[in-house]
Every structure is written in structure tokens, then in C-alpha cells.
Amino acid sequence: MRTDRVKVLLVFSIALTLLSGILTYFAVIESRKRVDLVFHSYEVLRQSSKLLSSISQVESNVRGYMLTWDSSFLKNYASEKEMYKKQLATLRELSLGDTSQTNLIDRKIGPYVSYKIQQLGIVATIAKQYSIDSAIHYSSAQRERLTIANLKLYTSEFNAH
């Protein structure tokens, strides 16, 4: 009778050990999913920050060109202009699983970034052809401020998702 009790306890402890192992396995899988989500979110935030930084760098290059007429600023402008396309593509790739983020990139962020980069090129051209004052007047127009404000708004919305 005593050996039957020991056998039952032994079987019960084996069953509990198996159940504990299964629960641990699924807990580790869930934990890994959360860690992957955190890393993915970090990468999305990093890429969106790099995109805004790239636009700021393009703006600085145009201003540097307007102030010094040094064409090296335009070379930097051209390289940064190519970088934003790659950064938008990377952001889009990172957000493929989420349609709201993909829509934000395709319909809001991408067009605003492209428009801003294009307008900065126009500002540099106006400064060269006419004067710095004309370029400043053009760049400080209401539509330019709205572009940056909307870009910041949509980038914040993108990061919130």
C-alpha cells in the first residue's frame, strides 16, 4: 500500500514537472515576442528620428550654401537627398505588418518629406538666381511652416503606433 502511494506521488511529480516545463516553454516564447516587439519599436523610432535629422541636415546644408555660396554644401545636400529615400524605404519595410503605419508613410510622411526636400532645392535656386532675401521670403511662407508642422505631427503619430 505504501509503494502504491509512492508510485502515485512519483507519477504526479513527473506530471507536474512536465506541466512546469510546458508552461516555461510558452512563457519563454511570449517573452521573446515581447523582446522582439521592443527591438522592432526601437528600430522604428530610430529610423523616424534619423529621417527628421536628415531633413534638418538638408536644411542646414541649404542655409550653409546660401550664406557662403560654397558648393560643398550642395554636395552634402545631394547625398542627404538620396539618404531620405533609403530611410523612407526602411521605415516602410519596418511597418509592413501594420497597415496604419504603412498608410501614414505612403500618404502623409513620404509626400511631406519629398515636398520639403524639393522646396529646399528651390530655395537654394532662388537664392542663387535672385537674392537671399527672396529665398528667405519664399522659405518662410506659410506653406513651408505647415509642411514641417505636419511632418512632425505625422511622425509623432507614426511613432505612437
Secondary structure, DSSP 8 states (H G I E B T S, - for coil): -HHHHHHHHHHHHHHHHHHHHHHHHHHHHHHHHHHHHHHHHHHHHHHHHHHHHHHHHHHHHHHHHHHH--THHHHHHHHHHHHHHHHHHHHHHHTTT-HHHHHIIIIIIHHHHHHHHHHHHHHHHHHHHT-HHHHHHHHTSHHHHHHHHHHHHHHHHHHH-
